[in-house]
Amino acid sequence: MKIIWYGHACFWIEINDVKILIDPYEYVNDDAIDGIDYILVTHEHTDHYGKTPLLARLRDATVIGPKTVYLMAINDGVTKVKEIEGGEEIELENNVKVRAIFVEHPSSQYPLGYIISDGKRRIFHPGDTYYSPIFKNLRGKIDIFFVPISGRSTANIREAANIIETMRPKITIPMHYGTYSEADPNELINELREKRVWSLIKILEIGKPFEV
């Protein structure tokens, strides 16, 4: 499995030869992103939906998102688009599945997080979220977790540490910082150390692959 962070909350994931892009925001370098089979969008805000229509057309990708995203994509001329609801699981291909769960983002009409799995590994991208009781149901079940840390309409460092403490993912990758707002992911490491919570924190550089 290969993961590339393109800044903010945008990730490219290759799992079982399926190429998935998540939340391509308006300033993402679309020229740097090659093959895409599916684009998952967590909610309708520009810093997550952004370049979805452009990349869907350029890469002939299928867009998947909640009703708000579905309607926006249709209005923007995207022809390969699928609506997904909270609690629903769909199979993409090669045994790769996506399950949508509701998250805590009050300024969005229909905020979702996505759990991507291949039967052996689970990756969780929560989009924009604060702490939610639903995270208790995911304790010990997530291998790789993308956690927002900026505090700008989403969890801050302390809240992110509380989410990690609740979920106990094996690997945590900080996101949602450095583009629209600033935060230091090293502070998350310190916060977890003070809490005596273990999760491997992997700080990614934009555009550099991380293989698991």
C-alpha positions as CSV (number, residue, x, y, z in Angstrom):
1,M,0.0,0.0,0.0
2,K,1.2,3.5,-0.9
3,I,0.1,6.8,0.6
4,I,0.9,10.3,-0.6
5,W,-0.1,13.4,1.2
6,Y,-0.8,16.4,-1.1
7,G,-1.4,18.9,1.7
8,H,-4.4,19.9,3.9
9,A,-6.7,16.8,4.0
10,C,-5.8,15.5,0.5
11,F,-4.4,12.0,0.2
12,W,-3.7,9.6,-2.6
13,I,-3.9,5.9,-1.7
14,E,-3.0,2.9,-3.8
15,I,-4.4,-0.3,-2.2
16,N,-4.7,-3.6,-4.1
17,D,-4.0,-1.7,-7.3
18,V,-7.0,0.6,-6.7
19,K,-6.0,4.3,-6.8
20,I,-8.1,6.6,-4.5
21,L,-7.9,10.3,-4.0
22,I,-9.5,12.0,-1.0
23,D,-10.5,15.6,-0.6
24,P,-8.7,17.4,-3.4
25,Y,-8.8,21.0,-2.1
26,E,-8.8,24.1,-4.4
27,Y,-5.0,24.8,-4.2
28,V,-3.8,21.2,-4.6
29,N,-1.2,20.7,-7.3
30,D,-3.4,18.6,-9.7
31,D,-0.5,18.2,-12.2
32,A,1.4,16.1,-9.6
33,I,-1.5,13.6,-9.2
34,D,-1.4,10.9,-11.8
35,G,-3.7,7.8,-11.9
36,I,-7.0,8.1,-10.0
37,D,-9.8,5.5,-10.1
38,Y,-12.0,7.1,-7.4
39,I,-12.3,10.4,-5.7
40,L,-13.8,10.3,-2.2
41,V,-15.1,13.6,-0.9
42,T,-16.0,13.9,2.8
43,H,-18.2,17.0,2.6
44,E,-19.1,19.9,0.4
45,H,-16.7,22.7,1.7
46,T,-14.3,24.1,-0.9
47,D,-11.2,23.1,1.1
48,H,-12.3,19.4,0.5
49,Y,-14.4,19.5,-2.7
50,G,-12.2,22.0,-4.5
51,K,-10.7,20.4,-7.6
52,T,-12.9,17.4,-7.6
53,P,-14.7,18.2,-10.9
54,L,-11.4,19.0,-12.7
55,L,-9.6,15.9,-11.6
56,A,-12.7,13.7,-12.2
57,R,-12.7,14.8,-15.8
58,L,-8.9,14.8,-16.4
59,R,-8.4,11.3,-14.8
60,D,-11.7,9.8,-15.8
61,A,-12.4,9.1,-12.1
62,T,-15.6,8.2,-10.3
63,V,-16.6,10.7,-7.5
64,I,-18.1,9.3,-4.3
65,G,-19.6,11.5,-1.6
66,P,-22.7,12.4,0.4
67,K,-25.8,13.9,-1.2
68,T,-24.4,17.5,-1.0
69,V,-21.3,16.4,-2.9
70,Y,-23.3,14.3,-5.3
71,L,-25.5,17.2,-6.3
72,M,-22.5,19.6,-6.6
73,A,-20.6,17.2,-8.9
74,I,-23.7,16.6,-11.1
75,N,-24.1,20.4,-11.4
76,D,-20.4,20.7,-12.3
77,G,-20.8,18.3,-15.2
78,V,-19.3,15.2,-13.5
79,T,-20.8,12.1,-15.2
80,K,-19.3,9.3,-13.1
81,V,-20.6,10.1,-9.6
82,K,-22.1,8.0,-6.8
83,E,-23.9,9.1,-3.6
84,I,-23.0,7.3,-0.3
85,E,-24.8,7.6,3.0
86,G,-23.6,7.4,6.6
87,G,-23.5,3.7,7.6
88,E,-23.3,2.5,4.0
89,E,-20.5,0.3,2.7
90,I,-19.7,-0.1,-1.0
91,E,-17.2,-2.3,-2.8
92,L,-15.0,-0.6,-5.3
93,E,-12.9,-3.4,-6.9
94,N,-10.2,-5.9,-6.0
95,N,-11.9,-6.5,-2.6
96,V,-11.4,-2.8,-1.7
97,K,-14.4,-1.5,0.3
98,V,-15.4,1.9,1.6
99,R,-17.6,2.4,4.6
100,A,-19.0,5.9,5.3
101,I,-19.6,7.1,8.9
102,F,-21.0,10.2,10.3
103,V,-18.5,12.6,11.9
104,E,-18.8,15.8,14.0
105,H,-18.6,18.8,11.8
106,P,-21.5,21.2,12.5
107,S,-20.9,23.6,9.7
108,S,-21.4,20.9,7.1
109,Q,-24.8,19.7,5.9
110,Y,-23.7,16.1,5.7
111,P,-20.2,15.4,6.9
112,L,-18.7,11.9,6.5
113,G,-15.6,10.0,7.3
114,Y,-14.4,7.0,5.2
115,I,-12.9,3.7,6.3
116,I,-11.1,2.1,3.4
117,S,-10.3,-1.6,3.8
118,D,-9.0,-4.6,1.8
119,G,-9.9,-7.3,4.3
120,K,-6.5,-7.0,6.0
121,R,-5.9,-3.3,6.6
122,R,-8.2,-0.4,7.5
123,I,-7.5,3.3,6.8
124,F,-9.7,6.0,8.3
125,H,-10.1,9.5,6.9
126,P,-12.5,11.5,9.1
127,G,-12.6,14.7,7.0
128,D,-13.2,17.6,9.3
129,T,-14.2,16.4,12.7
130,Y,-14.2,17.1,16.4
131,Y,-14.4,14.3,19.0
132,S,-17.4,12.0,18.5
133,P,-18.7,9.1,20.6
134,I,-18.6,7.0,17.5
135,F,-14.8,6.8,17.8
136,K,-15.3,4.5,20.7
137,N,-16.7,1.9,18.3
138,L,-13.4,2.0,16.3
139,R,-11.1,1.3,19.2
140,G,-8.4,-1.1,18.1
141,K,-9.9,-1.5,14.6
142,I,-7.9,1.1,12.6
143,D,-4.5,0.5,11.2
144,I,-3.9,4.0,9.7
145,F,-5.6,7.1,10.9
146,F,-5.5,10.6,9.3
147,V,-6.2,13.0,12.1
148,P,-6.9,16.8,11.7
149,I,-5.0,19.0,14.1
150,S,-5.4,22.6,13.1
151,G,-8.4,23.6,15.3
152,R,-9.9,25.5,12.4
153,S,-13.4,24.1,12.2
154,T,-12.0,20.8,13.3
155,A,-10.0,19.1,16.1
156,N,-7.0,20.9,17.6
157,I,-3.9,19.2,19.0
158,R,-5.5,18.3,22.3
159,E,-8.7,17.0,20.8
160,A,-6.7,15.0,18.2
161,A,-4.8,13.4,21.1
162,N,-8.1,12.5,22.8
163,I,-9.4,10.9,19.6
164,I,-6.2,8.9,19.2
165,E,-6.4,7.9,22.9
166,T,-10.0,6.6,22.3
167,M,-9.3,4.8,19.0
168,R,-5.8,3.5,19.5
169,P,-4.8,3.4,15.8
170,K,-1.5,1.6,14.9
171,I,-0.3,4.5,12.7
172,T,-1.5,8.1,12.9
173,I,-0.8,10.7,10.1
174,P,-1.5,14.4,11.0
175,M,-3.4,16.4,8.4
176,H,-5.5,19.6,8.0
177,Y,-2.6,22.0,8.7
178,G,-0.1,24.1,6.7
179,T,-2.5,25.4,3.9
180,Y,-5.3,27.3,5.5
181,S,-4.1,27.3,9.1
182,E,-1.0,26.4,11.0
183,A,-0.3,23.7,13.6
184,D,2.8,21.8,14.6
185,P,2.4,18.0,14.4
186,N,5.3,17.6,16.8
187,E,3.1,19.0,19.5
188,L,0.8,16.1,18.9
189,I,3.6,13.7,19.7
190,N,4.3,15.6,22.9
191,E,0.6,15.6,23.9
192,L,0.4,11.8,23.4
193,R,3.6,11.3,25.3
194,E,2.2,13.2,28.3
195,K,-0.9,11.1,28.1
196,R,1.2,7.9,27.8
197,V,-0.7,6.9,24.7
198,W,1.1,4.9,22.0
199,S,0.5,5.3,18.3
200,L,3.2,5.6,15.7
201,I,3.0,9.3,14.5
202,K,4.1,9.6,10.9
203,I,4.6,13.2,9.7
204,L,4.5,13.2,5.9
205,E,6.1,15.6,3.5
206,I,3.9,16.8,0.6
207,G,4.3,14.7,-2.5
208,K,6.6,12.1,-0.9
209,P,5.3,8.5,-0.9
210,F,4.8,6.5,2.3
211,E,4.7,2.7,1.8
212,V,3.2,0.4,4.4
